[in-house]
Amino acid sequence: MSNSLKINPKGALDLVSLGALVHRLDPGIVPFRKATECSIHTSGGEFNVAANLADCFQMNTGIVTAMVDYPIGDLIAERVKAMGVKPFYTIFKHNGVNGPNMATVYSDRGHGIRPPVVFYNRANEAAAQLKPGDFNWNEIFSGGVRWFHSGGIFAALSATTGELIIEGMKAAKKAGAVVSFDLNFRAKLWNIWGGEKKAAEVLARIVENADVLVGNEEDLQKGLGIPGPEVAAKSKLDPSTFFGMIDKVIAKYPQVKVVATTLREVHSTHHHGWSAVAWIDGKTYTAPTVALDVLDRVGGGDGFASGFFYGLLSGETPEKSVRLGWAHGALLTTFPGDTTMATLEQVKAFAEGGSARIQR
């Protein structure tokens, strides 16, 4: 493992995530305007990483978030428990009429030439009301914490969530944790209170506290306001544009030691080219490219982040860590829902150049 990412060898919690829990309504390949039924998945960009690490990678993880005391909250809390994630909740009372609420994400799966459509109902969302002072970080980190993670989706929810992320990151740093941030730029969320300009202002202050960044070219450009390369790559699987932007990122944030992302080329809704790349302490690493038959693309990026963090937390080489993230993210797209259903054996087999031949 590199000397520059100082990872605590042990702690009661391997990773703690800070972010909003949501439930995703999924009518499958039927668009919402014609839907008659749907599956319910528990999700959240930040939560997914903690859930994947606990369930597939058998690590001890926690989620710091808002919870509402009504049946939707109960449903979500039960799934958090089922994934083995330790909850640290600030609990809100529901008034029985208009909230506060646990957010709803609506997302069909698309099919063939028709892409998935995602929209939200985040009206009166409890997590957007979270603010500095709502959590006792010393208590949360008291048994030791190795890694702290948050992301751009949570940062986009309100004027106070970004401040809470900064507070959590500073407390985590003090506790000796590595701090990561997934830029996860979501235009729809930022547009309602200031757009790209606001995003760049808020995220700049957050990223100053991060050791590890996850984000693709668009995240770096729109989230950090870093200009893109003059010439766009011919292929979405060509890492040169991403690597070409790293110097600008590091010039702006010299404390960042790792920048990683997935590379995805969408041929059709269910056929993607998939790879992953990372810049770690000045060296670049690229995963293989695989053709994916996608069942449900939501959560693939979080799947990559969790496998990648697992590798680094486990003392694997940078190459191996990138491959573990790539393999887990790829497998995640073959399951319904946003969180993992993979086993560690499956991830390791695929990372080592496994195939889709039947496992007997």
C-alpha positions as CSV (number, residue, x, y, z in Angstrom):
1,M,0.0,0.0,0.0
2,S,1.3,3.5,-0.7
3,N,2.8,5.5,2.1
4,S,0.8,8.6,1.3
5,L,-2.7,7.2,2.2
6,K,-2.4,6.5,5.9
7,I,-5.0,3.9,6.7
8,N,-5.6,3.0,10.3
9,P,-4.8,-0.7,10.6
10,K,-7.9,-1.2,12.8
11,G,-11.0,0.4,14.1
12,A,-14.5,-0.6,15.3
13,L,-15.8,0.8,12.0
14,D,-13.9,0.2,8.7
15,L,-16.0,2.8,7.0
16,V,-18.7,5.4,7.9
17,S,-20.8,7.0,5.2
18,L,-22.8,10.3,5.6
19,G,-25.7,10.8,3.2
20,A,-29.4,10.5,2.6
21,L,-31.3,7.2,2.6
22,V,-33.9,7.0,-0.1
23,H,-36.3,4.4,-1.5
24,R,-36.4,3.8,-5.2
25,L,-39.6,2.8,-7.0
26,D,-38.7,0.5,-9.9
27,P,-41.5,-0.5,-12.4
28,G,-38.9,-2.5,-14.4
29,I,-39.0,-1.9,-18.2
30,V,-42.4,-0.2,-18.0
31,P,-42.2,3.6,-18.0
32,F,-43.8,5.3,-15.0
33,R,-46.6,6.8,-17.1
34,K,-47.8,3.3,-17.9
35,A,-46.8,1.5,-14.7
36,T,-49.2,-0.6,-12.6
37,E,-46.7,-2.0,-10.1
38,C,-43.1,-1.6,-8.9
39,S,-40.4,-3.0,-6.8
40,I,-39.0,-1.0,-3.9
41,H,-35.2,-0.7,-3.4
42,T,-33.4,1.0,-0.5
43,S,-30.6,3.2,-1.8
44,G,-28.6,6.4,-1.4
45,G,-25.3,7.1,-3.2
46,E,-23.4,7.3,0.1
47,F,-25.3,4.5,1.8
48,N,-24.7,2.1,-1.1
49,V,-21.0,2.1,-0.5
50,A,-21.4,1.2,3.2
51,A,-24.0,-1.4,2.4
52,N,-21.9,-3.1,-0.3
53,L,-18.8,-3.1,2.0
54,A,-20.8,-4.7,4.8
55,D,-22.8,-7.3,2.8
56,C,-20.3,-8.4,0.1
57,F,-17.0,-7.5,1.6
58,Q,-17.8,-8.4,5.2
59,M,-16.5,-5.1,6.7
60,N,-17.9,-3.2,9.6
61,T,-19.6,-0.1,8.3
62,G,-22.0,2.7,9.5
63,I,-24.4,5.2,8.0
64,V,-25.0,8.6,9.5
65,T,-28.3,10.0,8.2
66,A,-31.9,11.1,8.9
67,M,-34.7,8.7,9.6
68,V,-38.4,9.4,9.8
69,D,-40.7,7.5,12.1
70,Y,-43.4,6.3,9.7
71,P,-43.9,3.1,7.7
72,I,-41.6,4.1,4.8
73,G,-38.9,4.9,7.3
74,D,-39.5,1.5,8.9
75,L,-39.1,-0.2,5.5
76,I,-35.8,1.5,4.8
77,A,-34.4,0.9,8.3
78,E,-35.2,-2.8,8.0
79,R,-33.2,-3.0,4.7
80,V,-30.3,-1.1,6.4
81,K,-30.3,-3.7,9.1
82,A,-30.5,-6.5,6.6
83,M,-27.4,-5.2,4.8
84,G,-25.5,-5.2,8.1
85,V,-24.9,-1.5,8.3
86,K,-24.8,0.2,11.7
87,P,-27.2,3.1,11.8
88,F,-26.6,6.5,13.4
89,Y,-29.9,8.2,12.9
90,T,-31.3,11.7,13.7
91,I,-34.9,10.8,14.0
92,F,-37.7,13.1,12.6
93,K,-41.4,12.8,13.5
94,H,-43.8,12.5,10.6
95,N,-46.9,14.6,10.9
96,G,-49.1,12.1,9.0
97,V,-49.7,14.4,6.1
98,N,-46.8,16.2,4.4
99,G,-43.7,15.0,6.2
100,P,-40.8,15.3,6.9
101,N,-40.3,12.5,4.3
102,M,-37.8,9.9,3.2
103,A,-37.1,10.8,-0.4
104,T,-38.5,8.8,-3.3
105,V,-36.4,8.1,-6.5
106,Y,-38.4,7.0,-9.5
107,S,-36.4,5.0,-12.0
108,D,-37.5,2.6,-14.7
109,R,-34.9,0.4,-16.4
110,G,-35.4,1.4,-20.0
111,H,-34.9,-1.2,-22.7
112,G,-32.8,-1.4,-25.9
113,I,-32.8,2.0,-27.5
114,R,-34.9,3.5,-24.7
115,P,-32.8,4.8,-21.8
116,P,-33.8,4.6,-18.1
117,V,-35.6,7.8,-16.9
118,V,-34.9,9.0,-13.4
119,F,-36.8,11.7,-11.4
120,Y,-37.4,12.4,-7.7
121,N,-39.8,13.4,-5.1
122,R,-37.6,15.0,-2.5
123,A,-40.3,17.4,-1.1
124,N,-39.8,18.1,2.6
125,E,-37.0,15.5,2.8
126,A,-35.7,14.9,6.3
127,A,-32.1,14.5,5.2
128,A,-32.1,17.9,3.6
129,Q,-32.8,19.4,7.1
130,L,-29.6,17.8,8.6
131,K,-27.1,20.4,9.8
132,P,-23.9,20.7,11.8
133,G,-24.4,19.8,15.4
134,D,-27.0,17.1,14.7
135,F,-24.5,14.2,15.3
136,N,-22.0,13.5,18.1
137,W,-19.0,12.6,15.9
138,N,-16.8,11.8,18.9
139,E,-19.3,9.2,20.0
140,I,-19.7,7.7,16.4
141,F,-15.9,7.5,16.0
142,S,-15.2,6.5,19.6
143,G,-14.2,2.9,18.8
144,G,-11.9,4.0,16.0
145,V,-12.8,4.6,12.3
146,R,-10.6,3.8,9.3
147,W,-12.5,5.6,6.4
148,F,-15.1,8.3,6.1
149,H,-17.2,8.7,2.9
150,S,-19.7,11.2,1.6
151,G,-20.9,12.5,-1.7
152,G,-22.2,15.1,-4.0
153,I,-25.8,13.9,-3.9
154,F,-26.1,14.7,-0.2
155,A,-24.2,18.0,-0.7
156,A,-26.8,19.0,-3.3
157,L,-29.8,18.6,-1.0
158,S,-29.7,21.9,0.9
159,A,-27.5,24.8,2.2
160,T,-26.8,22.9,5.4
161,T,-25.9,19.4,4.2
162,G,-22.6,20.6,2.7
163,E,-21.7,22.2,6.0
164,L,-22.5,18.9,7.8
165,I,-20.2,17.0,5.4
166,I,-17.4,19.4,6.2
167,E,-18.0,19.0,9.9
168,G,-18.0,15.2,9.6
169,M,-14.8,15.2,7.4
170,K,-12.9,17.3,9.9
171,A,-14.0,15.1,12.8
172,A,-13.1,12.0,10.8
173,K,-9.6,13.5,10.0
174,K,-9.1,14.1,13.7
175,A,-10.0,10.5,14.4
176,G,-7.4,9.4,11.9
177,A,-9.7,8.3,9.1
178,V,-9.0,8.5,5.3
179,V,-11.7,10.8,3.9
180,S,-13.3,10.1,0.5
181,F,-15.9,12.0,-1.6
182,D,-17.8,10.9,-4.6
183,L,-18.6,14.0,-6.7
184,N,-21.8,12.3,-8.1
185,F,-22.8,15.5,-10.0
186,R,-26.6,15.5,-10.3
187,A,-27.7,18.6,-12.4
188,K,-31.4,18.2,-11.4
189,L,-30.6,18.5,-7.7
190,W,-28.3,21.5,-8.0
191,N,-30.5,23.3,-10.5
192,I,-33.2,24.1,-7.9
193,W,-30.9,26.2,-5.8
194,G,-28.0,27.7,-7.9
195,G,-26.9,25.2,-10.6
196,E,-23.2,24.6,-11.5
197,K,-22.0,27.8,-10.0
198,K,-23.4,26.9,-6.6
199,A,-22.2,23.3,-6.9
200,A,-18.6,24.5,-7.6
201,E,-18.7,26.8,-4.6
202,V,-20.0,24.2,-2.2
203,L,-17.9,21.3,-3.5
204,A,-14.7,23.3,-3.5
205,R,-14.9,23.8,0.2
206,I,-15.7,20.1,0.8
207,V,-13.0,18.7,-1.5
208,E,-10.4,20.7,0.4
209,N,-10.9,18.0,3.1
210,A,-10.7,14.9,0.9
211,D,-7.9,12.5,0.4
212,V,-9.7,10.4,-2.2
213,L,-12.0,11.6,-5.0
214,V,-14.4,9.5,-7.0
215,G,-15.8,11.1,-10.2
216,N,-15.8,11.0,-13.9
217,E,-14.8,13.8,-16.4
218,E,-18.2,15.4,-16.2
219,D,-18.2,15.3,-12.3
220,L,-14.7,17.0,-12.4
221,Q,-15.8,19.6,-14.9
222,K,-19.2,20.5,-13.5
223,G,-18.7,19.7,-9.8
224,L,-15.2,21.2,-9.5
225,G,-15.4,23.7,-12.3
226,I,-12.2,22.3,-13.8
227,P,-12.1,22.9,-17.6
228,G,-12.2,19.8,-19.7
229,P,-9.6,18.9,-22.4
230,E,-9.6,20.7,-25.7
231,V,-10.2,17.5,-27.6
232,A,-12.8,15.0,-26.4
233,A,-11.8,11.4,-26.5
234,K,-13.2,9.3,-29.4
235,S,-14.4,6.6,-27.0
236,K,-15.9,6.9,-23.5
237,L,-13.6,4.0,-22.6
238,D,-10.4,6.0,-23.4
239,P,-9.0,7.1,-20.1
240,S,-6.7,9.7,-21.6
241,T,-9.1,12.6,-21.2
242,F,-9.7,11.7,-17.5
243,F,-6.0,11.4,-16.8
244,G,-5.4,14.6,-18.7
245,M,-7.6,16.5,-16.2
246,I,-5.9,15.1,-13.1
247,D,-3.0,17.6,-13.1
248,K,-5.6,20.4,-12.9
249,V,-7.4,18.6,-10.0
250,I,-4.2,18.2,-8.1
251,A,-3.0,21.7,-8.7
252,K,-6.2,22.9,-7.2
253,Y,-6.3,20.3,-4.4
254,P,-2.8,19.2,-3.6
255,Q,-3.8,17.1,-0.6
256,V,-5.8,14.7,-2.8
257,K,-3.9,11.4,-3.2
258,V,-6.3,9.3,-5.2
259,V,-8.8,10.0,-8.0
260,A,-10.8,7.2,-9.5
261,T,-13.7,6.6,-11.8
262,T,-15.6,4.0,-13.8
263,L,-15.6,4.3,-17.6
264,R,-18.8,3.4,-19.3
265,E,-19.7,3.4,-23.0
266,V,-23.5,2.8,-23.5
267,H,-24.2,0.9,-26.7
268,S,-27.8,0.3,-25.7
269,T,-29.6,0.3,-22.4
270,H,-28.5,-3.3,-21.7
271,H,-25.2,-3.4,-23.5
272,H,-22.4,-1.3,-22.0
273,G,-18.6,-1.3,-22.3
274,W,-17.2,-1.1,-18.8
275,S,-13.8,-0.2,-17.4
276,A,-12.3,1.7,-14.5
277,V,-9.3,3.9,-13.9
278,A,-7.4,5.4,-11.0
279,W,-4.7,7.9,-10.3
280,I,-2.9,6.9,-7.1
281,D,0.1,8.9,-5.9
282,G,1.1,10.1,-9.3
283,K,0.7,6.7,-11.0
284,T,-2.2,5.6,-13.3
285,Y,-3.9,2.3,-13.2
286,T,-6.5,1.0,-15.7
287,A,-8.8,-2.0,-15.3
288,P,-9.6,-4.3,-18.3
289,T,-12.6,-3.5,-20.5
290,V,-15.6,-5.9,-20.4
291,A,-18.8,-6.0,-22.4
292,L,-21.7,-6.0,-19.9
293,D,-25.2,-7.3,-20.3
294,V,-26.9,-4.9,-17.9
295,L,-30.0,-5.8,-15.9
296,D,-30.1,-2.6,-13.7
297,R,-27.5,0.1,-14.2
298,V,-28.3,2.0,-11.0
299,G,-25.5,1.7,-8.4
300,G,-22.7,0.5,-10.6
301,G,-20.5,3.5,-9.7
302,D,-21.1,3.0,-6.0
303,G,-20.3,-0.7,-6.6
304,F,-17.0,0.3,-8.1
305,A,-16.2,2.7,-5.2
306,S,-16.9,0.1,-2.5
307,G,-14.8,-2.6,-4.1
308,F,-12.0,-0.1,-4.7
309,F,-12.1,1.1,-1.1
310,Y,-12.2,-2.5,0.1
311,G,-8.9,-3.2,-1.8
312,L,-7.2,-0.2,-0.3
313,L,-8.6,-0.9,3.3
314,S,-7.4,-4.5,2.9
315,G,-3.8,-3.5,2.0
316,E,-4.1,-4.8,-1.6
317,T,-1.9,-3.3,-4.3
318,P,-3.4,-0.3,-6.3
319,E,-3.8,-2.5,-9.4
320,K,-5.7,-5.2,-7.4
321,S,-7.8,-2.5,-5.7
322,V,-8.9,-1.0,-9.0
323,R,-9.7,-4.5,-10.4
324,L,-11.8,-5.4,-7.3
325,G,-13.8,-2.2,-7.7
326,W,-14.2,-2.8,-11.5
327,A,-15.3,-6.4,-10.9
328,H,-17.8,-5.5,-8.2
329,G,-19.3,-2.6,-10.1
330,A,-19.7,-4.9,-13.2
331,L,-21.4,-7.6,-11.1
332,L,-23.7,-5.0,-9.5
333,T,-25.2,-4.1,-12.8
334,T,-26.4,-7.8,-13.1
335,F,-28.7,-7.5,-10.1
336,P,-31.9,-5.7,-9.5
337,G,-31.7,-2.8,-7.1
338,D,-28.9,-0.4,-6.1
339,T,-27.0,-2.4,-3.6
340,T,-25.0,-5.6,-4.0
341,M,-26.1,-9.2,-4.2
342,A,-22.6,-10.5,-5.0
343,T,-20.4,-12.7,-2.9
344,L,-16.7,-11.9,-2.2
345,E,-15.8,-15.1,-4.0
346,Q,-17.6,-14.0,-7.1
347,V,-15.9,-10.6,-7.1
348,K,-12.5,-12.1,-6.6
349,A,-13.0,-14.7,-9.3
350,F,-14.1,-12.0,-11.8
351,A,-11.3,-9.6,-10.7
352,E,-8.8,-12.3,-11.4
353,G,-10.0,-12.6,-15.0
354,G,-13.1,-14.8,-14.4
355,S,-15.7,-15.4,-17.0
356,A,-19.4,-15.9,-17.3
357,R,-19.0,-19.6,-17.7
358,I,-21.1,-21.6,-15.2
359,Q,-19.5,-22.0,-11.8
360,R,-19.9,-25.7,-10.9
